[in-house]
Amino acid sequence: MERLFRTHRIRQSRSCDPVWTLTTPDPGGLAGPEKVIVPGVWETHPALRRYRGRGVFEQEIVCGGNVLFRFGGVSFRARVFLDGAPLTEHYGAYTAFEALAPGLAPGRHRLRVEADNRFGEDSALHIPNDYYAYGGISRPVTVEELADAYIDRCRVTTRRGADGWMAEAEISVRNLSEKPAAGTLSMTIAGARRETSVILRGMETGAFTLSVPCGEVEPWSPDHPALYFAEAVLSVGGKPADDWIDRIGFREIRTEGKRLLLNGEPLLLRGFNRHEEYGGFGLAAPPQAMMQDIQLMRAMGANCVRTCHYPNDPRFLDLCDETGMLVWEESHARGLSEEQMRHPLFRAQVKRCTEEMVRQHGSHPCILIWGCLNECADDTEYGAACYREVLSQIRELDPSRPVTAALLERPGGLVYGDMDVVSVNLYPQWYRSDSVREALRRKIREIDENGGAGKPLIVSEIGAGAIYGYHDPLGEAKWSEERQAAILAEQIGAVLREPNVCGIFLWQFADVRVDESWFMSRPRTYNNKGVVDEFRRPKLAYRTVRALFGGQKEKDLSGQADE
């Protein structure tokens, strides 16, 4: 998938041309084929604003040999064909997948991608929800030409030992040939290099681990996001055959009592929940818009962001690596009842998304914590069993980070003791009139009495809504910018004064479109709880958050800082 830095020097890799031909075979679609830009979502087309159906994307590509097509994300079902022959299928909008065409004759070939965003019985995770299930090829597509033996996957984690920092590289190597392949595999990080022998039978995939001692390198932190390139090289028959380049940072994350520690230092998280959506682009925002979001959040004093409620574009994570923005990334599943969790495909689909998230994004130093199953049925025995299953899966895939799940504030939670960090979503003063302090203290008592005592606690959602431009001079009407600012001031102040809490994530950074079935409780068919609107225009709450989070003060035209 496309990243914000060069990921190969040996392997031939390029982005697909951005212009594709789109046809829509279902009712309510286009009258005929049209040219569109990929990545993109079809809802940005004037005729497809509410289109829910299939979209067929086609493009001619010149390539040959062992050709690998990488798709950063297709929303939300995908079927891939080359020259009319099926290559692969994938479910899930928010993780990458690939389609391999080995031994392809050099020349022009027709790549066809069928995207489908219809809800249906085969979809347990993508349902009508409090965010929109877009359609299209929403993340970049790359074309790679491979040697017979190539690096299939690589992930690097770091730890600090008595002799300095150590990097652990987990590398998968695949042999496409029926003949055996023999050679070496090396990993170079911060000037240190380690190498191992590789012997693969025909059509075999092997897993290798390289431990690279890197000594006293600069650690990664929000204030000093030091990054290093990790470069794996596969040589076969004494000649370089393939490579894999990633960027890493040296840092350790752990919990100690009620504290969350980064490189041994306690963290106080001040951040936002952010959906991957921008008014003009839907789910497929360009890197410029991603960077603007980070800059706006940092200007308000935020040091972290939660990727609600699905894995984010790796390019956004690259920018968080660069800027020192901490990330809580979570796999896809939001607000499912026990009945919905009993869907026959639920467990398989959520576990596949979780595995793809951790394996694909595990090298990013910005990712502080893994999350799963936002606001699902943690208060039932069956739901709790699902939570434990996914939490255990994440720990097995990546023991280097703590795991959590954002739970509804309702009483009766059964999984507080199963998480490394307890997280709860609270909305006092918005959905109820009780005081923030009392709501928080009541929840802490329940958590402590039901297995969560002594663990770090995060308020994973808290907030209030406002429609951009709607003002009430008295500041009393809900949905006014004044009322939102007043509620957020009370909420943030109370949480930051609570010594048992190590983090707060405001709901939410920006307004986002929701499924039309939510229109009765979501004016404009948007979740309007952002401190900026969908086009990033600040509401009055922007200054309130900036003052309480300790953000930068803006300059007016006279050069004087605002008050």
C-alpha positions in Angstrom: 0.0 0.0 0.0 1.1 3.6 -0.6 2.9 5.2 2.3 4.5 8.6 2.8 8.0 7.4 2.3 9.7 5.0 -0.1 9.1 1.4 0.9 11.2 -0.5 -1.7 14.5 0.1 -3.5 14.9 -3.4 -5.1 11.2 -4.3 -5.7 9.5 -2.6 -8.6 6.5 -0.8 -7.1 4.3 2.0 -8.3 0.9 3.5 -7.7 -1.9 2.8 -10.0 -2.9 5.7 -12.3 -5.6 7.7 -10.4 -8.2 7.8 -13.2 -10.5 4.8 -13.4 -13.7 4.0 -15.2 -16.7 3.5 -12.9 -20.0 1.8 -13.7 -22.9 1.2 -11.3 -25.1 -1.7 -12.2 -27.7 -1.3 -9.4 -30.8 1.1 -9.3 -30.0 4.7 -8.4 -26.6 4.6 -10.0 -25.0 6.3 -13.0 -26.6 6.5 -16.5 -23.4 5.1 -18.0 -19.6 4.7 -17.4 -17.8 7.8 -15.9 -14.2 8.7 -15.1 -13.5 8.9 -11.4 -10.4 9.4 -9.2 -9.0 6.6 -7.0 -8.7 6.7 -4.1 -12.2 8.1 -3.6 -15.7 7.2 -2.6 -18.6 7.4 -5.0 -20.8 9.4 -2.6 -18.7 12.5 -3.7 -20.3 12.2 -7.2 -23.4 14.4 -7.4 -25.5 11.4 -8.8 -24.4 9.0 -6.1 -24.8 10.9 -2.8 -27.0 8.1 -1.3 -26.1 5.2 -3.6 -26.0 1.9 -1.9 -25.0 -0.8 -4.3 -22.2 -2.1 -6.4 -19.6 -0.1 -8.3 -17.3 -1.6 -10.9 -13.9 0.1 -11.3 -11.8 -0.7 -14.4 -8.3 0.3 -15.6 -5.8 -1.0 -18.1 -2.4 -1.7 -16.6 0.9 -2.5 -18.2 2.7 -5.2 -16.2 4.1 -8.7 -16.3 5.8 -11.4 -14.3 4.7 -12.1 -10.7 2.4 -9.1 -10.2 1.0 -8.2 -6.8 -1.9 -5.7 -6.6 -2.1 -4.1 -3.1 -5.4 -2.4 -2.1 -5.2 -0.1 0.9 -9.0 -0.3 1.4 -12.2 -1.0 -0.5 -15.5 -0.3 1.0 -16.7 -2.7 2.1 -16.8 -5.8 0.0 -14.3 -6.3 -2.8 -13.9 -8.7 -5.7 -10.8 -8.4 -7.9 -10.5 -9.7 -11.5 -7.7 -9.5 -14.0 -8.5 -10.0 -17.7 -11.9 -11.4 -16.6 -10.4 -14.0 -14.2 -11.1 -13.8 -10.5 -8.0 -13.1 -8.3 -9.4 -12.5 -4.8 -12.2 -11.3 -2.5 -12.1 -9.3 0.7 -14.5 -8.0 3.3 -13.9 -4.9 5.4 -13.3 -1.3 4.4 -10.5 -0.4 6.8 -7.6 -2.9 6.3 -5.5 -3.7 3.3 -5.5 -6.8 1.1 -3.6 -8.0 -1.9 -4.3 -9.9 -5.1 -1.5 -12.0 -6.7 -1.2 -12.8 -10.4 2.0 -15.0 -10.8 3.6 -15.6 -14.1 1.7 -12.9 -15.9 2.6 -12.4 -19.6 4.1 -8.9 -20.1 1.8 -6.4 -21.7 -1.6 -4.7 -21.2 -4.0 -6.2 -18.7 -7.4 -5.1 -17.5 -7.9 -4.8 -13.8 -11.4 -4.9 -12.5 -12.5 -4.2 -9.0 -16.1 -4.7 -7.9 -16.9 -2.7 -4.7 -20.2 -3.3 -2.8 -21.5 -1.2 0.1 -24.9 -2.8 0.4 -25.9 -4.0 3.9 -26.8 -7.7 4.0 -26.8 -11.0 5.8 -23.2 -11.6 4.9 -22.1 -8.5 6.9 -21.9 -8.5 10.7 -19.8 -5.4 11.1 -21.0 -3.0 8.4 -24.6 -2.2 9.4 -26.6 1.1 9.5 -24.7 3.0 12.2 -23.7 6.3 13.7 -21.2 6.8 10.9 -21.5 6.2 7.2 -20.6 3.0 5.3 -19.2 4.6 2.1 -18.6 2.8 -1.2 -15.6 2.7 -3.5 -11.8 2.2 -3.5 -11.1 4.5 -0.6 -7.3 4.0 -0.2 -4.4 3.8 -2.6 -3.8 0.9 -5.0 -0.2 -0.2 -5.9 1.2 -2.5 -8.5 4.3 -4.5 -7.6 6.4 -6.9 -9.7 8.0 -9.6 -7.6 10.9 -12.0 -7.8 10.0 -15.7 -7.3 11.1 -15.4 -3.7 10.0 -12.2 -1.9 9.3 -10.7 1.5 5.6 -11.2 2.2 5.3 -9.3 5.5 7.5 -7.6 8.1 6.8 -6.1 11.5 9.2 -4.6 13.9 8.8 -4.0 17.7 11.2 -2.5 20.1 12.2 -3.0 23.7 14.9 -1.6 26.0 17.3 -3.9 27.7 20.3 -3.6 30.0 22.6 -2.9 27.0 20.3 -0.5 25.2 17.5 -0.8 22.7 16.7 -4.0 20.8 14.5 -4.3 17.7 12.7 -7.5 17.0 11.8 -8.1 13.3 9.2 -10.7 12.4 9.6 -11.4 8.7 7.6 -13.7 6.4 9.2 -14.9 3.1 7.3 -16.6 0.3 8.6 -18.7 -2.5 6.3 -18.7 -5.6 8.5 -21.1 -7.6 8.1 -24.9 -7.6 11.9 -25.0 -7.2 13.7 -24.5 -3.8 15.0 -21.1 -2.9 18.2 -20.6 -0.8 19.8 -17.4 0.3 20.0 -14.9 3.2 17.7 -12.4 4.9 19.2 -9.3 6.6 17.7 -6.5 8.6 19.5 -3.1 9.1 18.3 -0.6 11.6 20.2 2.5 12.9 23.5 1.2 11.4 23.1 -2.2 13.1 22.7 -5.3 10.9 21.7 -8.9 11.5 21.4 -11.8 9.0 20.0 -15.3 8.8 20.0 -18.1 6.2 16.8 -18.8 4.2 16.0 -22.2 2.8 12.5 -22.6 1.3 11.0 -25.6 -0.5 9.0 -25.0 -3.6 5.8 -23.0 -3.0 6.6 -22.6 0.7 6.3 -19.6 3.0 8.7 -19.3 6.0 8.7 -17.2 9.1 11.9 -15.6 10.4 12.8 -13.5 13.4 15.9 -11.2 13.6 16.9 -9.5 16.8 18.9 -6.3 16.1 20.8 -4.7 19.0 20.7 -1.0 18.3 22.3 0.4 21.4 21.7 3.9 22.6 19.5 5.3 19.8 17.2 8.3 20.4 13.9 7.1 21.8 10.6 8.1 20.2 8.2 10.4 22.2 5.5 13.0 21.5 8.1 15.8 22.2 10.8 14.2 20.2 9.4 11.7 17.6 12.7 10.2 16.5 12.3 7.8 13.6 14.6 5.3 12.0 14.4 3.2 8.8 14.3 -0.5 9.1 15.4 -2.2 5.9 15.0 -5.9 5.2 16.8 -7.4 2.2 16.3 -10.9 0.8 19.2 -12.3 -1.3 18.9 -15.5 -3.4 21.8 -17.1 -5.1 24.1 -14.3 -3.9 22.0 -11.5 -5.6 19.5 -9.1 -4.0 16.0 -10.4 -4.9 13.6 -8.2 -2.8 13.4 -5.7 0.1 11.0 -4.2 2.6 11.5 -0.7 4.1 9.5 0.6 7.1 10.0 3.3 9.7 10.1 2.6 13.4 10.6 4.4 16.6 12.2 3.1 19.8 9.8 3.2 22.7 8.2 1.0 25.3 4.6 1.2 26.6 3.5 -0.5 29.8 1.1 0.0 32.7 2.1 0.4 36.4 -0.9 0.5 38.8 -3.2 3.3 37.6 -0.5 4.8 35.4 0.2 4.4 31.7 3.9 4.7 31.0 5.8 5.7 27.8 9.5 5.0 28.2 9.0 4.9 31.9 7.3 8.3 32.1 3.6 8.6 33.1 1.2 9.9 30.5 -1.8 12.2 30.8 -3.7 11.7 27.5 -5.6 14.6 26.2 -7.2 13.8 22.9 -10.0 13.4 20.4 -12.0 10.7 18.9 -11.7 11.1 15.1 -13.6 9.4 12.3 -11.7 9.1 9.1 -13.9 11.4 7.2 -13.7 14.9 5.6 -16.7 16.8 4.3 -15.4 17.1 0.7 -13.9 13.6 0.4 -15.9 11.3 2.6 -13.8 8.4 3.8 -11.0 9.1 1.2 -9.3 12.2 2.6 -5.9 13.1 1.1 -2.8 13.5 3.2 -3.1 17.3 3.2 -6.5 17.0 5.0 -5.0 14.4 7.4 -2.2 16.7 8.3 -4.6 19.6 8.9 -6.5 17.4 11.4 -3.3 16.7 13.3 -2.3 20.4 13.3 -5.8 21.5 14.5 -5.8 18.9 17.3 -2.2 19.8 18.4 -3.1 23.5 18.3 -5.8 22.7 20.9 -3.2 21.0 23.1 -4.1 17.4 22.2 -1.4 14.7 22.4 -3.4 11.7 21.2 -6.2 10.5 18.9 -8.5 7.5 18.9 -9.3 6.0 15.5 -13.0 5.4 16.2 -14.1 2.8 15.3 -11.8 1.1 12.8 -8.2 0.9 11.7 -7.0 4.1 9.9 -5.2 4.8 6.7 -1.4 4.0 7.2 -0.6 7.4 5.8 -2.4 9.1 8.7 -0.4 6.8 11.1 2.7 7.9 9.2 1.9 11.5 10.0 1.2 10.7 13.6 4.7 8.9 13.7 6.2 12.1 12.3 4.5 14.6 14.6 4.5 12.6 17.8 0.8 12.2 18.0 -0.1 9.2 20.2 -2.7 6.8 18.8 -5.3 4.5 20.2 -6.2 2.3 17.2 -9.1 -0.1 17.3 -10.5 -2.8 15.1 -13.9 -2.5 13.5 -17.1 -3.1 15.5 -19.3 -0.5 17.1 -22.5 -0.5 19.2 -23.5 -4.2 18.6 -26.1 -5.8 20.8 -25.8 -9.5 22.0 -28.2 -10.4 19.2 -26.0 -8.7 16.6 -22.8 -10.3 18.2 -24.5 -13.7 17.7 -24.5 -13.2 13.9 -22.9 -16.3 12.5 -20.2 -14.3 10.8 -19.4 -11.8 13.6 -16.6 -13.6 15.4 -14.8 -14.5 12.2 -15.1 -11.0 10.7 -14.0 -9.1 13.8 -11.1 -11.4 14.3 -9.9 -11.1 10.7 -10.1 -7.3 10.9 -8.2 -7.4 14.2 -5.5 -9.6 12.8 -5.1 -7.5 9.7 -4.9 -4.3 11.8 -2.2 -5.6 14.2 -0.1 -7.3 11.5 -0.3 -4.3 9.1 0.1 -1.5 11.5 2.2 -3.0 14.4 5.4 -1.2 13.4 4.0 2.3 13.9 5.6 3.8 17.0 2.7 6.2 17.4 0.3 3.4 18.3 0.1 3.4 22.1 -2.8 1.0 22.7 -5.0 -1.4 20.8 -8.8 -1.3 21.2 -11.8 -3.4 20.1 -15.5 -3.8 20.3 -16.6 -0.2 21.1 -19.9 -0.1 23.1 -20.8 -3.7 22.4 -22.6 -6.1 24.8 -20.0 -6.3 27.6 -22.9 -6.7 30.1 -23.9 -10.2 29.0 -22.1 -13.5 29.3 -22.0 -14.1 25.6 -20.8 -10.6 24.8 -18.2 -10.7 27.5 -16.9 -14.0 26.1 -16.5 -12.3 22.7 -14.5 -9.4 24.3 -12.2 -11.9 26.1 -11.6 -13.7 22.8 -10.6 -10.6 20.9 -8.5 -9.2 23.8 -6.6 -12.5 24.0 -6.1 -12.5 20.2 -4.6 -9.0 20.3 -2.2 -9.9 23.2 -1.1 -13.0 21.3 -0.5 -11.0 18.1 1.3 -8.1 19.9 2.3 -8.4 23.6 4.2 -5.1 23.4 1.1 -2.9 23.8 -1.7 -2.8 26.4 -5.3 -3.6 25.2 -8.6 -1.9 26.1 -12.2 -1.4 24.9 -14.4 1.6 25.2 -17.5 0.5 27.2 -20.9 2.2 27.6 -21.3 3.8 31.0 -24.3 1.5 31.9 -23.8 -0.6 35.0 -23.1 -4.3 34.8 -19.9 -4.5 32.8 -18.3 -8.0 33.0 -14.9 -7.4 31.4 -13.2 -4.7 33.5 -10.8 -7.2 34.8 -9.9 -8.5 31.4 -8.4 -5.3 30.0 -5.0 -3.8 30.7 -6.6 -0.3 30.7 -10.2 0.3 31.6 -12.0 2.7 29.3 -15.5 4.1 29.6 -17.8 6.4 27.5 -19.6 9.1 29.6 -22.1 11.8 28.5 -23.3 13.6 31.7 -24.9 17.0 31.0 -25.7 15.9 27.4 -27.9 12.8 27.6 -28.5 13.2 31.3 -28.5 16.2 33.7 -26.3 14.6 36.5 -23.0 16.3 37.4 -19.9 15.2 35.7 -18.1 14.6 38.9 -20.8 12.3 40.3 -21.2 10.4 37.1 -17.5 9.8 37.0 -17.2 8.8 40.7 -20.2 6.5 40.4 -18.6 4.7 37.4 -15.2 4.4 39.2 -16.8 2.8 42.2 -18.5 0.2 39.9 -15.3 -0.5 38.0 -13.3 -1.0 41.3 -15.9 -3.3 42.7 -16.0 -5.5 39.5 -12.5 -6.4 38.7 -11.0 -3.1 37.5 -9.4 -1.8 40.7 -5.8 -0.7 40.4 -5.9 -0.4 36.6 -5.4 2.8 34.5 -8.7 4.4 33.6 -9.4 6.4 30.5 -12.6 8.4 29.7 -12.7 7.3 26.1 -15.7 9.4 25.1 -17.3 12.5 26.6 -18.9 15.4 24.8 -21.9 17.4 23.6 -23.3 18.4 20.3 -23.6 21.7 18.4 -24.7 22.6 14.9 -22.1 24.9 13.3 -23.5 28.5 13.1 -26.4 27.9 15.5 -26.2 30.4 18.4 -28.3 31.0 21.5 -27.4 34.4 23.1 -28.5 33.0 26.5 -26.3 29.9 26.0 -29.0 27.5 27.1 -30.3 25.8 24.0 -28.9 22.4 23.2 -27.4 22.1 19.8 -26.1 25.7 20.1 -22.4 26.4 20.0 -22.7 28.2 23.4 -24.2 25.3 25.2 -21.7 22.8 23.7 -18.8 25.0 24.9 -20.3 25.3 28.4 -20.9 21.5 28.7 -17.4 20.7 27.4 -15.8 23.1 29.9 -17.5 21.3 32.8 -16.8 17.9 31.5 -13.1 18.5 30.7 -12.5 20.3 34.0 -14.0 17.5 36.1 -12.2 14.7 34.3 -8.8 16.4 34.4 -9.2 17.0 38.2 -10.0 13.4 38.8 -6.7 11.7 40.1 -7.9 8.2 39.1 -8.0 9.1 35.4 -5.0 9.0 33.1 -6.7 10.1 29.9 -9.6 11.8 28.2 -10.8 11.5 24.6 -13.4 14.1 23.5 -16.3 13.0 21.4 -15.5 14.1 18.9 -13.0 16.1 16.7 -15.2 16.7 13.7 -18.8 16.3 12.6 -19.4 13.2 10.5 -22.1 11.8 8.3 -24.3 9.0 9.8 -26.6 6.5 8.2 -29.9 7.9 7.2 -31.8 5.7 9.6 -30.3 7.8 12.5 -31.9 11.0 11.2 -34.3 11.4 14.2 -31.6 11.9 16.7 -28.9 13.3 14.4 -29.8 16.7 12.9 -28.5 17.1 9.3 -28.0 13.3 9.3 -24.7 14.1 11.0 -23.2 13.3 14.4 -22.7 17.0 15.3 -20.6 16.6 18.4 -17.4 17.8 16.7 -15.5 20.8 18.0 -15.1 21.6 14.3 -17.6 20.8 11.6 -17.1 18.4 8.7 -15.1 21.1 6.8 -13.0 21.9 9.9 -14.6 25.2 10.7 -14.1 25.7 14.4 -17.1 26.0 16.7 -17.0 28.1 19.9 -15.9 24.9 21.7 -12.6 25.0 19.9 -11.3 27.8 22.2 -12.8 26.1 25.3 -10.9 22.9 24.6 -7.7 24.8 23.7 -7.8 26.7 27.0 -8.4 23.5 29.1 -6.0 21.3 27.1 -3.3 24.0 27.2 -3.1 24.5 23.5 -1.4 27.3 21.4 -3.0 30.7 21.4 -3.7 32.1 18.0 -2.6 35.5 16.7 -5.1 38.0 15.4 -4.2 40.3 12.5 -2.6 42.9 14.8 -0.2 40.2 16.0 -1.6 40.2 19.5 -2.4 36.8 21.1 -6.2 36.3 21.7 -7.5 36.2 25.2 
